[in-house]
């Protein structure tokens, strides 16, 4: 994830990336397009001490609690993390799904894609907390190596350019419904 997605494309381990965050890096032959944007929510378990914290919550308060992060899959460069303050303890998990479950279970706190946790927020398994420093939405990208556009890649790119498909990918389906 994170830097590892673009790295996999650069190294030839994948032909197409869908939903990558961060601006596309300078890679020879890289082609890309914007897919949409992803909104974030700072969410905690109702069992977590921050559930009762006064809002808006500031960084000094957050740093006292463990952050749950998705480990970067980068193999050759230093990975990235988002939403972690200096000195904050971290629990790294392999996927966004695992991060959501860890936060739901009160193992830590952090930012989650709003569309992925809508039902957990509605049924009270997660609580949205308002932050003094809100997180900006991420732009999501599709990227591919332009020098090797076979028929399958062209088919996928044509599908991804359709507004209905792009909207469904960005907004996803609520996996916890």
Backbone as numpy.savetxt, mean C-alpha at the origin, in Angstrom:
# Nx Ny Nz CAx CAy CAz Cx Cy Cz
7.30 -5.79 -2.69 6.46 -4.62 -2.69 7.36 -3.37 -2.69
6.74 -2.23 -2.74 7.43 -0.95 -2.71 8.51 -0.89 -3.79
9.78 -0.75 -3.42 10.84 -0.67 -4.42 11.02 -2.00 -5.16
10.71 -3.10 -4.52 10.90 -4.41 -5.12 10.08 -4.64 -6.37
8.93 -3.99 -6.49 8.09 -4.14 -7.68 8.82 -3.60 -8.89
9.32 -2.38 -8.78 10.04 -1.79 -9.91 11.33 -2.55 -10.19
11.98 -3.02 -9.13 13.22 -3.79 -9.29 12.96 -5.08 -10.08
11.85 -5.75 -9.81 11.51 -6.98 -10.53 11.32 -6.71 -12.01
10.73 -5.57 -12.34 10.56 -5.19 -13.74 11.91 -4.90 -14.38
12.74 -4.16 -13.68 14.06 -3.81 -14.20 14.92 -5.06 -14.42
14.84 -6.02 -13.51 15.67 -7.23 -13.59 15.11 -8.29 -14.53
13.92 -8.04 -15.10 13.34 -9.00 -16.02 12.62 -10.15 -15.34
12.34 -10.03 -14.04 11.61 -11.08 -13.33 10.11 -10.96 -13.53
9.67 -9.87 -14.12 8.27 -9.67 -14.47 8.18 -8.82 -15.73
7.08 -8.97 -16.42 6.88 -8.19 -17.64 5.96 -7.00 -17.43
5.14 -7.07 -16.37 4.11 -6.07 -16.14 3.91 -5.90 -14.64
3.85 -4.66 -14.18 3.49 -4.39 -12.79 2.20 -3.56 -12.80
1.30 -3.91 -11.90 0.00 -3.25 -11.82 -0.21 -2.78 -10.39
-0.45 -1.49 -10.22 -0.72 -0.95 -8.90 0.52 -0.60 -8.11
1.64 -0.39 -8.79 2.87 -0.01 -8.10 2.73 1.42 -7.58
3.31 1.65 -6.41 3.29 3.00 -5.85 4.64 3.66 -6.12
4.71 4.92 -5.83 5.91 5.73 -6.05 6.08 6.01 -7.53
6.71 7.13 -7.81 6.97 7.49 -9.21 7.85 6.42 -9.83
7.57 6.09 -11.08 8.41 5.11 -11.76 9.86 5.59 -11.81
10.80 4.69 -11.53 12.22 5.07 -11.56 12.75 5.17 -12.99
13.94 5.69 -13.12 14.58 5.79 -14.43 15.13 4.41 -14.80
14.39 3.69 -15.63 14.78 2.37 -16.11 14.76 2.44 -17.63
15.85 2.02 -18.26 15.92 2.04 -19.71 14.78 1.24 -20.31
14.05 1.85 -21.22 12.95 1.17 -21.91 11.66 1.09 -21.11
11.63 1.66 -19.91 10.42 1.60 -19.09 9.32 2.43 -19.70
8.14 1.85 -19.74 6.94 2.59 -20.12 5.97 2.45 -18.98
5.15 3.45 -18.76 4.21 3.41 -17.64 3.03 4.32 -17.89
1.98 4.08 -17.10 0.80 4.95 -17.12 0.23 4.97 -15.71
-0.47 6.04 -15.39 -1.14 6.11 -14.10 -2.40 5.28 -14.13
-2.65 4.56 -13.04 -3.83 3.72 -12.94 -4.92 4.41 -12.13
-4.53 5.14 -11.10 -5.50 5.81 -10.23 -4.82 6.21 -8.94
-5.61 6.42 -7.90 -5.02 6.77 -6.61 -5.62 5.92 -5.51
-4.83 5.73 -4.44 -5.26 4.93 -3.30 -5.28 5.83 -2.07
-6.43 5.84 -1.39 -6.59 6.62 -0.16 -6.26 5.75 1.04
-5.74 6.38 2.08 -5.27 5.69 3.28 -6.10 6.09 4.49
-6.15 5.20 5.47 -6.80 5.45 6.75 -5.86 4.94 7.84
-5.67 5.74 8.89 -4.90 5.28 10.04 -5.88 4.51 10.92
-5.62 3.22 11.10 -6.59 2.36 11.78 -5.93 1.57 12.90
-6.71 1.38 13.97 -6.25 0.60 15.12 -7.36 -0.35 15.56
-6.96 -1.37 16.25 -7.92 -2.29 16.86 -8.63 -1.59 18.01
-9.89 -1.90 18.25 -10.57 -1.32 19.41 -9.91 -1.73 20.73
-9.10 -2.81 20.68 -8.39 -3.29 21.87 -7.06 -2.56 22.09
-6.60 -1.81 21.10 -5.30 -1.14 21.19 -5.42 0.12 22.04
-4.38 0.47 22.80 -4.42 1.69 23.62 -4.74 2.97 22.84
-4.34 3.06 21.56 -4.63 4.25 20.77 -6.11 4.39 20.43
-6.88 3.34 20.63 -8.32 3.40 20.35 -8.99 4.50 21.17
-8.47 4.76 22.37 -9.06 5.75 23.26 -8.29 7.08 23.26
-7.30 7.20 22.39 -6.46 8.41 22.36 -7.25 9.60 21.84
-6.95 10.77 22.40 -7.55 12.01 21.91 -7.05 12.28 20.49
-7.93 12.87 19.69 -7.60 13.16 18.31 -7.55 14.66 18.08
-6.78 15.12 17.14 -5.93 14.34 16.25 -4.69 13.82 16.98
-4.23 12.66 16.56 -3.07 12.02 17.17 -1.81 12.54 16.49
-0.81 12.89 17.29 0.45 13.41 16.72 1.53 12.33 16.69
2.62 12.64 16.02 3.73 11.68 15.86 4.35 11.28 17.19
4.42 12.19 18.12 5.01 11.87 19.43 4.22 10.77 20.13
2.93 10.75 19.92 2.09 9.69 20.50 2.27 8.39 19.72
2.29 8.48 18.40 2.41 7.28 17.56 3.71 6.54 17.81
4.80 7.26 17.97 6.12 6.62 18.13 6.18 5.71 19.36
5.29 5.89 20.29 5.25 5.06 21.49 4.62 3.69 21.24
4.10 3.47 20.04 3.39 2.23 19.72 4.01 1.57 18.49
4.03 0.24 18.48 4.63 -0.51 17.38 3.85 -0.27 16.08
4.59 -0.05 15.01 4.00 0.08 13.67 4.03 -1.28 12.99
2.98 -1.58 12.24 2.97 -2.77 11.39 3.25 -2.29 9.97
4.24 -2.90 9.32 4.62 -2.51 7.97 4.70 -3.74 7.07
4.49 -3.52 5.78 4.70 -4.58 4.79 6.17 -4.51 4.41
6.86 -5.65 4.53 8.28 -5.70 4.19 8.47 -5.44 2.71
9.48 -4.66 2.37 9.80 -4.37 0.99 10.45 -5.62 0.38
10.05 -5.96 -0.84 10.58 -7.16 -1.51 11.84 -6.87 -2.32
12.41 -5.69 -2.16 13.62 -5.34 -2.90 14.74 -6.32 -2.57
15.44 -6.78 -3.61 16.55 -7.72 -3.42 17.91 -7.05 -3.45
18.03 -5.95 -4.22 19.35 -5.38 -4.42 19.53 -3.98 -3.86
18.48 -3.38 -3.36 18.62 -2.04 -2.78 17.94 -2.02 -1.42
18.24 -0.99 -0.67 17.62 -0.85 0.64 16.12 -0.64 0.48
15.35 -1.37 1.25 13.90 -1.28 1.16 13.37 0.03 1.71
12.09 0.25 1.51 11.42 1.45 1.99 10.36 1.06 3.00
10.05 1.98 3.87 8.89 1.85 4.74 8.18 3.20 4.74
6.88 3.16 4.99 6.08 4.38 5.02 5.33 4.45 6.33
5.13 5.65 6.80 4.30 5.86 7.97 4.95 5.46 9.27
6.28 5.35 9.30 6.99 4.98 10.52 7.82 6.16 10.97
7.71 6.49 12.25 8.50 7.59 12.82 9.80 7.04 13.37
10.84 7.88 13.37 12.14 7.49 13.88 12.04 6.98 15.32
12.67 5.85 15.59 12.66 5.27 16.93 11.46 4.40 17.23
10.53 4.31 16.32 9.32 3.51 16.53 9.64 2.03 16.29
9.17 1.15 17.18 9.36 -0.28 16.95 8.46 -0.71 15.80
8.90 -1.76 15.08 8.24 -2.16 13.85 8.02 -3.68 13.83
6.85 -4.07 13.38 6.55 -5.46 13.07 6.39 -5.54 11.56
7.32 -6.22 10.87 7.26 -6.36 9.42 6.53 -7.65 9.06
5.59 -7.54 8.15 4.81 -8.69 7.68 4.95 -8.79 6.16
4.66 -9.96 5.58 4.93 -10.14 4.15 3.93 -9.54 3.18
2.70 -9.28 3.61 1.68 -8.81 2.67 0.78 -7.77 3.34
0.05 -7.03 2.50 -0.92 -6.08 3.03 -2.02 -6.81 3.80
-2.42 -7.97 3.32 -3.43 -8.75 4.02 -2.96 -9.08 5.45
-1.70 -9.50 5.57 -1.15 -9.81 6.90 -1.08 -8.56 7.77
-0.78 -7.42 7.17 -0.75 -6.15 7.92 -2.13 -5.81 8.47
-3.14 -5.95 7.61 -4.51 -5.67 8.04 -4.89 -6.58 9.22
-4.60 -7.85 9.11 -4.93 -8.80 10.18 -4.18 -8.47 11.47
-2.90 -8.12 11.34 -2.10 -7.78 12.53 -2.67 -6.55 13.23
-3.06 -5.55 12.46 -3.64 -4.36 13.08 -5.02 -4.66 13.66
-5.79 -5.44 12.96 -7.10 -5.83 13.48 -6.96 -6.56 14.83
-5.89 -7.35 14.95 -5.67 -8.13 16.17 -4.93 -7.35 17.26
-4.65 -6.06 17.00 -4.04 -5.20 18.02 -2.54 -5.35 18.16
-1.86 -5.92 17.17 -0.41 -6.12 17.26 0.39 -4.87 16.93
-0.27 -3.85 16.42 0.40 -2.61 16.08 -0.57 -1.70 15.36
-0.02 -0.59 14.86 -0.84 0.45 14.24 -0.24 0.83 12.90
-1.00 1.57 12.11 -0.46 2.08 10.87 -1.54 2.46 9.87
-1.07 2.85 8.70 -1.92 3.28 7.60 -2.33 2.08 6.77
-3.60 2.03 6.39 -4.14 0.94 5.58 -4.90 1.52 4.39
-4.92 0.80 3.26 -5.71 1.26 2.12 -7.20 1.24 2.50
-7.83 2.39 2.39 -9.23 2.51 2.82 -10.13 1.46 2.17
-9.95 1.25 0.87 -10.84 0.32 0.17 -10.68 -1.12 0.66
-9.54 -1.45 1.25 -9.31 -2.82 1.73 -9.92 -3.09 3.10
-10.27 -2.03 3.85 -10.73 -2.24 5.23 -12.10 -1.64 5.51
-12.84 -1.31 4.47 -14.14 -0.67 4.65 -15.05 -1.47 5.58
-15.16 -2.77 5.36 -16.08 -3.56 6.20 -15.57 -3.68 7.63
-14.25 -3.74 7.81 -13.69 -3.81 9.18 -13.95 -2.51 9.94
-13.94 -1.39 9.25 -14.27 -0.11 9.87 -15.77 -0.06 10.20
-16.59 -0.53 9.27 -18.04 -0.50 9.48 -18.48 -1.39 10.63
-17.86 -2.58 10.76 -18.30 -3.49 11.81 -17.52 -3.34 13.12
-16.64 -2.33 13.19 -15.96 -2.02 14.44 -14.73 -2.86 14.76
-14.30 -3.70 13.81 -13.08 -4.48 14.07 -11.83 -3.62 13.95
-11.94 -2.50 13.25 -10.90 -1.47 13.20 -11.56 -0.12 13.43
-10.79 0.79 14.02 -11.27 2.14 14.25 -10.39 3.12 13.49
-11.00 4.06 12.79 -10.24 5.11 12.11 -9.88 6.18 13.13
-8.62 6.57 13.13 -8.14 7.63 14.02 -7.67 8.80 13.16
-8.07 9.98 13.54 -7.68 11.18 12.80 -6.31 11.63 13.28
-5.46 11.94 12.31 -4.06 12.23 12.57 -3.75 13.72 12.40
-2.79 14.20 13.18 -2.34 15.57 13.03 -1.63 15.75 11.68
-0.99 14.69 11.19 -0.30 14.70 9.90 -0.92 13.63 9.00
-2.01 13.97 8.30 -2.65 12.96 7.44 -1.73 12.51 6.32
-1.97 11.34 5.81 -1.18 10.79 4.70 -1.86 11.12 3.39
-1.07 11.59 2.46 -1.58 11.89 1.12 -1.89 10.59 0.39
-2.84 10.62 -0.53 -3.11 9.42 -1.34 -1.88 9.07 -2.18
-1.76 7.79 -2.53 -0.70 7.33 -3.43 -1.25 7.26 -4.85
-0.43 7.66 -5.81 -0.74 7.43 -7.21 -0.29 5.99 -7.50
-1.14 5.23 -8.16 -0.82 3.86 -8.54 -0.47 3.83 -10.03
0.51 3.01 -10.37 1.03 2.95 -11.73 0.98 1.54 -12.30
0.90 1.48 -13.62 1.15 0.27 -14.39 2.49 0.52 -15.08
3.38 -0.46 -15.05 4.67 -0.30 -15.71 5.03 -1.55 -16.49
5.77 -1.36 -17.59 6.21 -2.48 -18.41 7.45 -2.06 -19.18
8.19 -3.06 -19.66 9.36 -2.78 -20.48 8.88 -2.63 -21.92
9.08 -1.46 -22.49 8.55 -1.13 -23.81 9.20 -1.85 -24.96
10.39 -2.39 -24.76 11.09 -3.02 -25.88 10.59 -4.44 -26.17
9.75 -4.99 -25.32 9.32 -6.38 -25.50 7.82 -6.51 -25.29
7.04 -5.87 -26.16 5.58 -5.90 -26.03 4.99 -7.01 -26.89
4.82 -8.18 -26.28 4.21 -9.30 -26.98 2.69 -9.16 -26.99
2.01 -10.13 -27.61 0.56 -10.07 -27.74 -0.14 -10.08 -26.38
0.32 -10.90 -25.45 -0.33 -10.97 -24.14 -0.19 -9.64 -23.39
1.00 -9.07 -23.42 1.20 -7.78 -22.75 0.33 -6.70 -23.38
0.27 -6.68 -24.70 -0.58 -5.69 -25.38 -2.04 -5.87 -24.99
-2.50 -7.11 -24.86 -3.88 -7.38 -24.45 -4.13 -6.81 -23.05
-3.21 -7.09 -22.11 -3.37 -6.59 -20.75 -3.36 -5.06 -20.71
-2.47 -4.45 -21.44 -2.40 -2.99 -21.45 -3.68 -2.39 -22.00
-4.23 -3.00 -23.04 -5.50 -2.50 -23.59 -6.61 -2.61 -22.54
-6.66 -3.71 -21.82 -7.68 -3.89 -20.77 -7.48 -2.87 -19.65
-6.24 -2.64 -19.25 -5.95 -1.72 -18.15 -6.24 -0.27 -18.51
-6.31 0.05 -19.77 -6.64 1.40 -20.21 -8.14 1.66 -20.17
-8.94 0.62 -20.01 -10.39 0.78 -19.95 -10.77 1.33 -18.58
-11.50 2.45 -18.53 -11.82 3.08 -17.24 -12.48 2.14 -16.24
-13.38 1.28 -16.70 -14.07 0.38 -15.77 -13.09 -0.57 -15.10
-12.18 -1.14 -15.87 -11.20 -2.09 -15.32 -10.26 -1.37 -14.36
-9.75 -0.22 -14.76 -8.84 0.53 -13.90 -9.51 0.90 -12.58
-10.75 1.35 -12.64 -11.47 1.71 -11.42 -11.64 0.51 -10.51
-11.98 -0.64 -11.07 -12.14 -1.86 -10.26 -10.83 -2.27 -9.61
-9.73 -2.15 -10.34 -8.42 -2.51 -9.78 -8.02 -1.58 -8.65
-8.20 -0.28 -8.85 -7.82 0.69 -7.84 -8.69 0.57 -6.60
-9.99 0.49 -6.80 -10.91 0.41 -5.66 -11.00 -0.98 -5.10
-10.70 -1.98 -5.90 -10.71 -3.36 -5.45 -12.06 -3.79 -4.90
-12.06 -4.97 -4.40 -13.24 -5.45 -3.70 -12.86 -5.61 -2.24
-13.77 -5.35 -1.37 -13.50 -5.44 0.06 -13.32 -6.90 0.42
-12.11 -7.30 0.75 -11.78 -8.70 0.99 -12.25 -9.20 2.35
-12.76 -8.32 3.18 -13.20 -8.72 4.52 -14.71 -8.68 4.65
-15.40 -8.57 3.51 -16.88 -8.49 3.55 -17.46 -9.83 3.94
